[in-house]
Amino acid sequence: ESLIDRLAQELDIDPIELRLKNALDIGSRTHLGQVMRDSVNIKAELEALRGPWAEAWRNSAVPRMS
């Protein structure tokens, strides 16, 4: 997850957006060719975390890449 955050920073995009763009939906194929038949509703979870995650990130002591 920290690598996703670093990649998002390098790309200058919101880390939640990066995760949303890469989240699989029902009908999506995995890298092994399996078709997703069920959902864990990850997109709704990420959307619900958007505000709290951004606030926690702003208030953290996590060093940012320059």
VEXDREN-670939 format. One record per residue: residue number from 1; x, y, z of N, C-alpha, C in turn. Coordinates in steps of 0.02 Angstrom, whole numbers, plus 50000, padded with zeros to 5 digits. Example, Ala and Ser with C-alpha at 12.3 -4.5 7.8 and 13.67 -1.06 7.14 Angstrom:
<nodes>
<node><k>1</k><n_east>50660</n_east><n_north>49716</n_north><n_up>50390</n_up><ca_east>50615</ca_east><ca_north>49775</ca_north><ca_up>50390</ca_up><c_east>50660</c_east><c_north>49835</c_north><c_up>50390</c_up></node>
<node><k>2</k><n_east>50642</n_east><n_north>49888</n_north><n_up>50354</n_up><ca_east>50684</ca_east><ca_north>49947</ca_north><ca_up>50357</ca_up><c_east>50645</c_east><c_north>50002</c_north><c_up>50394</c_up></node>
</nodes>
This chain:
<nodes>
<node><k>1</k><n_east>50041</n_east><n_north>49941</n_north><n_up>50000</n_up><ca_east>50000</ca_east><ca_north>50000</ca_north><ca_up>50000</ca_up><c_east>50043</c_east><c_north>50063</c_north><c_up>50000</c_up></node>
<node><k>2</k><n_east>50099</n_east><n_north>50060</n_north><n_up>50035</n_up><ca_east>50142</ca_east><ca_north>50119</ca_north><ca_up>50035</ca_up><c_east>50171</c_east><c_north>50132</c_north><c_up>49966</c_up></node>
<node><k>3</k><n_east>50182</n_east><n_north>50079</n_north><n_up>49928</n_up><ca_east>50207</ca_east><ca_north>50088</ca_north><ca_up>49860</ca_up><c_east>50154</c_east><c_north>50120</c_north><c_up>49815</c_up></node>
<node><k>4</k><n_east>50091</n_east><n_north>50102</n_north><n_up>49826</n_up><ca_east>50036</ca_east><ca_north>50134</ca_north><ca_up>49788</ca_up><c_east>50035</c_east><c_north>50209</c_north><c_up>49805</c_up></node>
<node><k>5</k><n_east>50043</n_east><n_north>50225</n_north><n_up>49869</n_up><ca_east>50045</ca_east><ca_north>50296</ca_north><ca_up>49889</ca_up><c_east>50103</c_east><c_north>50332</c_north><c_up>49856</c_up></node>
<node><k>6</k><n_east>50161</n_east><n_north>50301</n_north><n_up>49854</n_up><ca_east>50219</ca_east><ca_north>50333</ca_north><ca_up>49823</ca_up><c_east>50209</c_east><c_north>50342</c_north><c_up>49748</c_up></node>
<node><k>7</k><n_east>50180</n_east><n_north>50291</n_north><n_up>49716</n_up><ca_east>50167</ca_east><ca_north>50296</ca_north><ca_up>49644</ca_up><c_east>50118</c_east><c_north>50353</c_north><c_up>49630</c_up></node>
<node><k>8</k><n_east>50066</n_east><n_north>50358</n_north><n_up>49670</n_up><ca_east>50017</ca_east><ca_north>50412</ca_north><ca_up>49661</ca_up><c_east>50051</c_east><c_north>50479</c_north><c_up>49669</c_up></node>
<node><k>9</k><n_east>50096</n_east><n_north>50484</n_north><n_up>49717</n_up><ca_east>50132</ca_east><ca_north>50547</ca_north><ca_up>49727</ca_up><c_east>50175</c_east><c_north>50563</c_north><c_up>49666</c_up></node>
<node><k>10</k><n_east>50210</n_east><n_north>50513</n_north><n_up>49641</n_up><ca_east>50252</ca_east><ca_north>50523</ca_north><ca_up>49581</ca_up><c_east>50210</c_east><c_north>50545</c_north><c_up>49521</c_up></node>
<node><k>11</k><n_east>50149</n_east><n_north>50516</n_north><n_up>49515</n_up><ca_east>50105</ca_east><ca_north>50532</ca_north><ca_up>49460</ca_up><c_east>50064</c_east><c_north>50595</c_north><c_up>49473</c_up></node>
<node><k>12</k><n_east>50069</n_east><n_north>50621</n_north><n_up>49533</n_up><ca_east>50032</ca_east><ca_north>50681</ca_north><ca_up>49554</ca_up><c_east>49956</c_east><c_north>50671</c_north><c_up>49547</c_up></node>
<node><k>13</k><n_east>49933</n_east><n_north>50612</n_north><n_up>49572</n_up><ca_east>49862</ca_east><ca_north>50599</ca_north><ca_up>49573</ca_up><c_east>49842</c_east><c_north>50576</c_north><c_up>49644</c_up></node>
<node><k>14</k><n_east>49779</n_east><n_north>50582</n_north><n_up>49658</n_up><ca_east>49752</ca_east><ca_north>50561</ca_north><ca_up>49723</ca_up><c_east>49761</c_east><c_north>50486</c_north><c_up>49731</c_up></node>
<node><k>15</k><n_east>49790</n_east><n_north>50464</n_north><n_up>49787</n_up><ca_east>49800</ca_east><ca_north>50392</ca_north><ca_up>49798</ca_up><c_east>49736</c_east><c_north>50351</c_north><c_up>49797</c_up></node>
<node><k>16</k><n_east>49681</n_east><n_north>50381</n_north><n_up>49819</n_up><ca_east>49617</ca_east><ca_north>50345</ca_north><ca_up>49817</ca_up><c_east>49595</c_east><c_north>50337</c_north><c_up>49744</c_up></node>
<node><k>17</k><n_east>49606</n_east><n_north>50389</n_north><n_up>49703</n_up><ca_east>49589</ca_east><ca_north>50384</ca_north><ca_up>49632</ca_up><c_east>49629</c_east><c_north>50329</c_north><c_up>49598</c_up></node>
<node><k>18</k><n_east>49693</n_east><n_north>50323</n_north><n_up>49614</n_up><ca_east>49734</ca_east><ca_north>50271</ca_north><ca_up>49585</ca_up><c_east>49706</c_east><c_north>50202</c_north><c_up>49603</c_up></node>
<node><k>19</k><n_east>49688</n_east><n_north>50194</n_north><n_up>49666</n_up><ca_east>49659</ca_east><ca_north>50130</ca_north><ca_up>49687</ca_up><c_east>49592</c_east><c_north>50117</c_north><c_up>49652</c_up></node>
<node><k>20</k><n_east>49550</n_east><n_north>50169</n_north><n_up>49646</n_up><ca_east>49486</ca_east><ca_north>50161</ca_north><ca_up>49612</ca_up><c_east>49495</c_east><c_north>50141</c_north><c_up>49539</c_up></node>
<node><k>21</k><n_east>49543</n_east><n_north>50170</n_north><n_up>49506</n_up><ca_east>49555</ca_east><ca_north>50154</ca_north><ca_up>49435</ca_up><c_east>49578</c_east><c_north>50082</c_north><c_up>49426</c_up></node>
<node><k>22</k><n_east>49608</n_east><n_north>50053</n_north><n_up>49478</n_up><ca_east>49634</ca_east><ca_north>49985</ca_north><ca_up>49472</ca_up><c_east>49592</c_east><c_north>49933</c_north><c_up>49507</c_up></node>
<node><k>23</k><n_east>49536</n_east><n_north>49954</n_north><n_up>49537</n_up><ca_east>49492</ca_east><ca_north>49906</ca_north><ca_up>49571</ca_up><c_east>49452</c_east><c_north>49866</c_north><c_up>49520</c_up></node>
<node><k>24</k><n_east>49446</n_east><n_north>49802</n_north><n_up>49534</n_up><ca_east>49409</ca_east><ca_north>49757</ca_north><ca_up>49490</ca_up><c_east>49334</c_east><c_north>49760</c_north><c_up>49505</c_up></node>
<node><k>25</k><n_east>49294</n_east><n_north>49756</n_north><n_up>49453</n_up><ca_east>49221</ca_east><ca_north>49753</ca_north><ca_up>49458</ca_up><c_east>49198</c_east><c_north>49682</c_north><c_up>49439</c_up></node>
<node><k>26</k><n_east>49135</n_east><n_north>49669</n_north><n_up>49453</n_up><ca_east>49106</ca_east><ca_north>49606</ca_north><ca_up>49429</ca_up><c_east>49113</c_east><c_north>49605</c_north><c_up>49353</c_up></node>
<node><k>27</k><n_east>49138</n_east><n_north>49550</n_north><n_up>49326</n_up><ca_east>49148</ca_east><ca_north>49544</ca_north><ca_up>49254</ca_up><c_east>49219</c_east><c_north>49559</c_north><c_up>49233</c_up></node>
<node><k>28</k><n_east>49257</n_east><n_north>49592</n_north><n_up>49276</n_up><ca_east>49328</ca_east><ca_north>49607</ca_north><ca_up>49259</ca_up><c_east>49368</c_east><c_north>49542</c_north><c_up>49261</c_up></node>
<node><k>29</k><n_east>49422</n_east><n_north>49542</n_north><n_up>49222</n_up><ca_east>49467</ca_east><ca_north>49484</ca_north><ca_up>49222</ca_up><c_east>49529</c_east><c_north>49501</c_north><c_up>49262</c_up></node>
<node><k>30</k><n_east>49551</n_east><n_north>49452</n_north><n_up>49301</n_up><ca_east>49613</ca_east><ca_north>49460</ca_north><ca_up>49339</ca_up><c_east>49672</c_east><c_north>49448</c_north><c_up>49292</c_up></node>
<node><k>31</k><n_east>49731</n_east><n_north>49459</n_north><n_up>49317</n_up><ca_east>49791</ca_east><ca_north>49447</ca_north><ca_up>49276</ca_up><c_east>49800</c_east><c_north>49373</c_north><c_up>49259</c_up></node>
<node><k>32</k><n_east>49765</n_east><n_north>49329</n_north><n_up>49295</n_up><ca_east>49768</ca_east><ca_north>49258</ca_north><ca_up>49280</ca_up><c_east>49710</c_east><c_north>49235</c_north><c_up>49235</c_up></node>
<node><k>33</k><n_east>49669</n_east><n_north>49283</n_north><n_up>49214</n_up><ca_east>49614</ca_east><ca_north>49267</ca_north><ca_up>49169</ca_up><c_east>49549</c_east><c_north>49248</c_north><c_up>49203</c_up></node>
<node><k>34</k><n_east>49548</n_east><n_north>49248</n_north><n_up>49269</n_up><ca_east>49486</ca_east><ca_north>49231</ca_north><ca_up>49305</ca_up><c_east>49437</c_east><c_north>49290</c_north><c_up>49299</c_up></node>
<node><k>35</k><n_east>49374</n_east><n_north>49274</n_north><n_up>49290</n_up><ca_east>49322</ca_east><ca_north>49325</ca_north><ca_up>49286</ca_up><c_east>49293</c_east><c_north>49335</c_north><c_up>49356</c_up></node>
<node><k>36</k><n_east>49291</n_east><n_north>49398</n_north><n_up>49377</n_up><ca_east>49263</ca_east><ca_north>49415</ca_north><ca_up>49442</ca_up><c_east>49187</c_east><c_north>49405</c_north><c_up>49439</c_up></node>
<node><k>37</k><n_east>49161</n_east><n_north>49359</n_north><n_up>49479</n_up><ca_east>49089</ca_east><ca_north>49345</ca_north><ca_up>49480</ca_up><c_east>49055</c_east><c_north>49378</c_north><c_up>49539</c_up></node>
<node><k>38</k><n_east>49093</n_east><n_north>49394</n_north><n_up>49590</n_up><ca_east>49066</ca_east><ca_north>49425</ca_north><ca_up>49650</ca_up><c_east>49105</c_east><c_north>49488</c_north><c_up>49664</c_up></node>
<node><k>39</k><n_east>49078</n_east><n_north>49529</n_north><n_up>49707</n_up><ca_east>49112</ca_east><ca_north>49592</ca_north><ca_up>49725</ca_up><c_east>49121</c_east><c_north>49596</c_north><c_up>49800</c_up></node>
<node><k>40</k><n_east>49176</n_east><n_north>49626</n_north><n_up>49820</n_up><ca_east>49186</ca_east><ca_north>49643</ca_north><ca_up>49891</ca_up><c_east>49170</c_east><c_north>49716</c_north><c_up>49902</c_up></node>
<node><k>41</k><n_east>49145</n_east><n_north>49748</n_north><n_up>49850</n_up><ca_east>49123</ca_east><ca_north>49818</ca_north><ca_up>49852</ca_up><c_east>49180</c_east><c_north>49866</c_north><c_up>49871</c_up></node>
<node><k>42</k><n_east>49239</n_east><n_north>49853</n_north><n_up>49845</n_up><ca_east>49298</ca_east><ca_north>49893</ca_north><ca_up>49862</ca_up><c_east>49290</c_east><c_north>49966</c_north><c_up>49841</c_up></node>
<node><k>43</k><n_east>49256</n_east><n_north>49979</n_north><n_up>49786</n_up><ca_east>49249</ca_east><ca_north>50049</ca_north><ca_up>49765</ca_up><c_east>49208</c_east><c_north>50090</c_north><c_up>49815</c_up></node>
<node><k>44</k><n_east>49155</n_east><n_north>50061</n_north><n_up>49841</n_up><ca_east>49115</ca_east><ca_north>50097</ca_north><ca_up>49892</ca_up><c_east>49156</c_east><c_north>50108</c_north><c_up>49955</c_up></node>
<node><k>45</k><n_east>49196</n_east><n_north>50058</n_north><n_up>49973</n_up><ca_east>49239</ca_east><ca_north>50065</ca_north><ca_up>50033</ca_up><c_east>49290</c_east><c_north>50120</c_north><c_up>50023</c_up></node>
<node><k>46</k><n_east>49321</n_east><n_north>50123</n_north><n_up>49965</n_up><ca_east>49370</ca_east><ca_north>50175</ca_north><ca_up>49951</ca_up><c_east>49338</c_east><c_north>50245</c_north><c_up>49952</c_up></node>
<node><k>47</k><n_east>49279</n_east><n_north>50250</n_north><n_up>49923</n_up><ca_east>49244</ca_east><ca_north>50314</ca_north><ca_up>49924</ca_up><c_east>49227</c_east><c_north>50335</c_north><c_up>49995</c_up></node>
<node><k>48</k><n_east>49208</n_east><n_north>50288</n_north><n_up>50037</n_up><ca_east>49191</ca_east><ca_north>50303</ca_north><ca_up>50107</ca_up><c_east>49253</c_east><c_north>50325</c_north><c_up>50145</c_up></node>
<node><k>49</k><n_east>49311</n_east><n_north>50301</n_north><n_up>50125</n_up><ca_east>49373</ca_east><ca_north>50319</ca_north><ca_up>50159</ca_up><c_east>49406</c_east><c_north>50383</c_north><c_up>50133</c_up></node>
<node><k>50</k><n_east>49382</n_east><n_north>50408</n_north><n_up>50078</n_up><ca_east>49415</ca_east><ca_north>50465</ca_north><ca_up>50046</ca_up><c_east>49427</c_east><c_north>50523</c_north><c_up>50095</c_up></node>
<node><k>51</k><n_east>49376</n_east><n_north>50547</n_north><n_up>50128</n_up><ca_east>49384</ca_east><ca_north>50604</ca_north><ca_up>50174</ca_up><c_east>49427</c_east><c_north>50589</c_north><c_up>50234</c_up></node>
<node><k>52</k><n_east>49411</n_east><n_north>50535</n_north><n_up>50272</n_up><ca_east>49453</ca_east><ca_north>50519</ca_north><ca_up>50330</ca_up><c_east>49525</c_east><c_north>50503</c_north><c_up>50312</c_up></node>
<node><k>53</k><n_east>49536</n_east><n_north>50470</n_north><n_up>50256</n_up><ca_east>49603</ca_east><ca_north>50453</ca_north><ca_up>50235</ca_up><c_east>49643</c_east><c_north>50517</c_north><c_up>50220</c_up></node>
<node><k>54</k><n_east>49612</n_east><n_north>50563</n_north><n_up>50183</n_up><ca_east>49646</ca_east><ca_north>50626</ca_north><ca_up>50166</ca_up><c_east>49664</c_east><c_north>50665</c_north><c_up>50229</c_up></node>
<node><k>55</k><n_east>49618</n_east><n_north>50666</n_north><n_up>50277</n_up><ca_east>49631</ca_east><ca_north>50701</ca_north><ca_up>50340</ca_up><c_east>49689</c_east><c_north>50669</c_north><c_up>50378</c_up></node>
<node><k>56</k><n_east>49688</n_east><n_north>50603</n_north><n_up>50383</n_up><ca_east>49742</ca_east><ca_north>50567</ca_north><ca_up>50418</ca_up><c_east>49809</c_east><c_north>50578</c_north><c_up>50383</c_up></node>
<node><k>57</k><n_east>49809</n_east><n_north>50578</n_north><n_up>50317</n_up><ca_east>49871</ca_east><ca_north>50589</ca_north><ca_up>50279</ca_up><c_east>49899</c_east><c_north>50658</c_north><c_up>50292</c_up></node>
<node><k>58</k><n_east>49855</n_east><n_north>50709</n_north><n_up>50292</n_up><ca_east>49878</ca_east><ca_north>50778</ca_north><ca_up>50305</ca_up><c_east>49907</c_east><c_north>50785</c_north><c_up>50374</c_up></node>
<node><k>59</k><n_east>49880</n_east><n_north>50749</n_north><n_up>50422</n_up><ca_east>49902</ca_east><ca_north>50755</ca_north><ca_up>50491</ca_up><c_east>49958</c_east><c_north>50706</c_north><c_up>50511</c_up></node>
<node><k>60</k><n_east>49979</n_east><n_north>50664</n_north><n_up>50465</n_up><ca_east>50029</ca_east><ca_north>50614</ca_north><ca_up>50483</ca_up><c_east>50100</c_east><c_north>50643</c_north><c_up>50477</c_up></node>
<node><k>61</k><n_east>50145</n_east><n_north>50607</n_north><n_up>50508</n_up><ca_east>50215</ca_east><ca_north>50626</ca_north><ca_up>50505</ca_up><c_east>50251</c_east><c_north>50586</c_north><c_up>50451</c_up></node>
<node><k>62</k><n_east>50213</n_east><n_north>50556</n_north><n_up>50406</n_up><ca_east>50243</ca_east><ca_north>50515</ca_north><ca_up>50353</ca_up><c_east>50281</c_east><c_north>50561</c_north><c_up>50306</c_up></node>
<node><k>63</k><n_east>50345</n_east><n_north>50547</n_north><n_up>50296</n_up><ca_east>50384</ca_east><ca_north>50590</ca_north><ca_up>50250</ca_up><c_east>50358</c_east><c_north>50585</c_north><c_up>50179</c_up></node>
<node><k>64</k><n_east>50353</n_east><n_north>50640</n_north><n_up>50146</n_up><ca_east>50331</ca_east><ca_north>50642</ca_north><ca_up>50076</ca_up><c_east>50393</c_east><c_north>50643</c_north><c_up>50031</c_up></node>
<node><k>65</k><n_east>50386</n_east><n_north>50613</n_north><n_up>49974</n_up><ca_east>50440</ca_east><ca_north>50616</ca_north><ca_up>49925</ca_up><c_east>50441</c_east><c_north>50685</c_north><c_up>49894</c_up></node>
<node><k>66</k><n_east>50500</n_east><n_north>50710</n_north><n_up>49882</n_up><ca_east>50504</ca_east><ca_north>50776</ca_north><ca_up>49851</ca_up><c_east>50522</c_east><c_north>50772</c_north><c_up>49778</c_up></node>
</nodes>
